[in-house]
Amino acid sequence: MGAASSALAAGAPAASFDGRPGLIDALGRALRDLRISVTDRCNFRCPYCMPAEVFGRDFAFLPRAQVLTFEEIARLAAVFVGLGVRKLRITGGEPLARRDLPVLVRYLASLQAPGGEAVDLTLTTNGSALRALAGPLAEAGLRRVTVSLDSLDDAVFGRMNGVDFPVARVLDGIGAARSAGLAPIKVNTVVRRGLNEDAILPLARWARDQGLVLRFIEYMDVGHTNGWRLDDVVPTAEILATLDAAMPVEPVPAGYRGEVAGRYRYRDGGGEVGVIASVTRPFCGDCTRARLSADGNLFSCLFAVGGTDLKAPLRAGASDAELAALVRRVWAARADRYSELRSAATASLPKVEMHSVGG
């Protein structure tokens, strides 16, 4: 596995918009975050991501030979770290469905940026397997975890996860993550009108009581199978008004440039809540994220219609410097700003599905 520093061999990165070395795209945005999908499979069938009527028993997921090995993922991650990435997020599909995942975590946790700067390693999961895996993941070097939870009501949550998975098992997984020292624990909730907007206040109160960071996510038009309509979006303004009426909130400055969630604190000092508002308050101008799919394609936008194959050159014997040069070319040409341009025309584009690029 090539060292992260060898990724710099193709040339020194330019100074970025946050003053640190890094790659800059065509709109002046730095490459800071890499989301790594380790599988396109998931045991849930959430209607906003993998609706059951599309992803049924006969759906053809990636065969094993097309999926990157842990060694290949670790090598590519080292290349990205050498180019300025400082945050690695393991995603899926459901990443805990990938066998022996702590082995990969141990690889990634050992990476250091040039100069010794720490790399933030985290994981997003539906929580269904956290009871068994939270401890081994923490021991392997995982720092923190984000869990998806769309309601505390079993009936509503069952409709949202598509397989009637019980809330209690996700809560148990969160408890296991806390016991394992994975902190802070964040909880993501996708809000879709007509399904779970009534979950906003119960989830907010529960997260406050538990000391968890809750983030509401506007329902997005990722992919082309989830039947997205603008009428189904519960806008951030409505979410905040609902919260503020019961538990007054005020905005908090972003922790860093490129932070995805708009942050708000409860005025009584009872913690924070966030909202990810890709639809009504696009944040493309500060987007620092790249995505690596399970089959080795590099995507420069969550709403991309296609990616750049890194697996083929990797398996053909490309050096770290050659892989770094390819990533540099892709990022230098990046001008994606889908959410700022969203329209009826763009919404109908055949975009890559969320389960392939990890959200």
Beta strands, then each sheet from edge to edge (+ up, - down):
strand 1: 33-37
strand 2: 87-91
strand 3: 120-125
strand 4: 144-148
strand 5: 185-191
strand 6: 213-218
strand 7: 249-252
strand 8: 262-266
strand 9: 272-276
strand 10: 289-292
strand 11: 297-299
strand 12: 308-309
sheet 1: 7+ 8- 9+ 6+ 5+ 4+ 3+ 2+ 1+ 10+ 11- 12+
end
